[in-house]
Amino acid sequence: MNTQRLKRFLELFVIGIVFGVTEDVLAVVIATDAAVTPDVIGIVVLIAIPFAVLSELVVDHPKFLHFDRLALRIRRGLSRGEPIDDTLPPRIHGDGTA
C-alpha cells in the first residue's frame, strides 16, 4: 500500500469512526433513556470500528460497484428518444490511475 492510499485510508477511517460514534451516541440519547456514560461510549466505539473498517476496505474501494451501465440505461430512458452522449467521463481515482 503506497503512502497516499494509506493516508487516505487513515483519514477516512478516523472520520468514519468519529461520525459513526457521534451518530450512534445521538441515536442512543434520542431513542432510549440511557445516560451517556464512558461504558456506553466504549460499546458504541466497539460497534463503530468494524463498520468503519468495512466501509473503508470494501465500500469505498474504487472498484466496489460500477454503475456505468445502469446510469446509461437510466439516461437513455429519461431522454425519451432525444440523442444523448453515451460516453461517460473516465474514472480517476485518488492515486491518479484511471
C-alpha positions in Angstrom: 0.0 0.0 0.0 1.6 3.3 -1.0 1.7 6.3 1.3 -1.1 8.2 -0.5 -3.5 5.3 -0.1 -2.5 4.7 3.5 -3.0 8.4 4.3 -6.4 8.4 2.6 -7.4 5.2 4.4 -6.4 6.6 7.8 -8.2 9.9 7.2 -11.4 8.3 6.1 -11.2 5.6 8.8 -10.8 8.2 11.6 -13.6 10.3 10.1 -15.7 7.2 9.8 -15.1 6.4 13.5 -15.8 9.9 14.6 -19.0 10.2 12.6 -20.1 6.7 13.4 -19.6 7.2 17.1 -21.3 10.6 17.1 -24.3 9.2 15.1 -24.6 6.2 17.4 -24.4 8.2 20.6 -27.1 10.6 19.3 -29.3 7.6 18.4 -28.8 6.2 21.9 -29.7 9.5 23.5 -32.7 10.1 21.3 -34.1 6.6 21.3 -33.5 5.5 24.8 -33.4 6.8 28.4 -29.8 5.6 28.8 -27.3 8.1 30.1 -24.2 8.7 28.1 -21.5 7.2 30.2 -18.0 6.0 29.4 -19.3 2.5 29.2 -21.9 3.4 26.6 -19.3 5.3 24.6 -17.0 2.4 24.8 -19.6 0.0 23.4 -20.5 2.4 20.7 -16.8 2.7 19.7 -16.5 -1.1 19.6 -19.5 -1.3 17.4 -18.4 1.6 15.1 -14.9 0.3 14.4 -15.9 -2.8 12.3 -18.3 -0.8 10.3 -15.7 1.9 9.6 -13.2 -0.8 8.5 -15.8 -2.5 6.3 -16.7 0.9 4.7 -13.1 1.8 4.0 -11.9 -1.6 2.7 -15.0 -2.6 0.7 -17.5 0.1 0.0 -15.0 3.0 -0.6 -12.8 0.8 -2.9 -12.8 2.4 -6.4 -13.8 -1.0 -7.9 -16.6 -1.8 -5.5 -19.7 -1.3 -7.8 -19.7 0.2 -11.1 -23.0 1.8 -12.0 -21.9 3.0 -15.5 -24.3 0.7 -17.4 -27.2 1.4 -15.1 -26.6 5.1 -15.4 -26.5 5.0 -19.2 -29.8 2.9 -19.2 -31.5 5.4 -17.0 -30.2 8.4 -19.1 -31.5 6.7 -22.3 -34.9 6.1 -20.7 -35.2 9.6 -19.4 -34.1 11.2 -22.7 -37.3 10.0 -24.5 -35.7 9.5 -27.9 -33.6 12.6 -27.8 -30.0 12.0 -28.8 -27.6 11.7 -25.8 -23.9 11.3 -25.4 -23.3 7.7 -24.5 -19.8 8.2 -23.2 -19.1 8.7 -19.6 -16.0 10.5 -18.3 -13.2 8.2 -17.2 -13.0 7.4 -13.6 -9.9 8.9 -11.9 -9.0 7.6 -8.6 -7.2 9.3 -5.7 -3.9 7.8 -6.8 -4.2 9.3 -10.3 -5.0 6.0 -12.1 -7.9 5.6 -14.4 
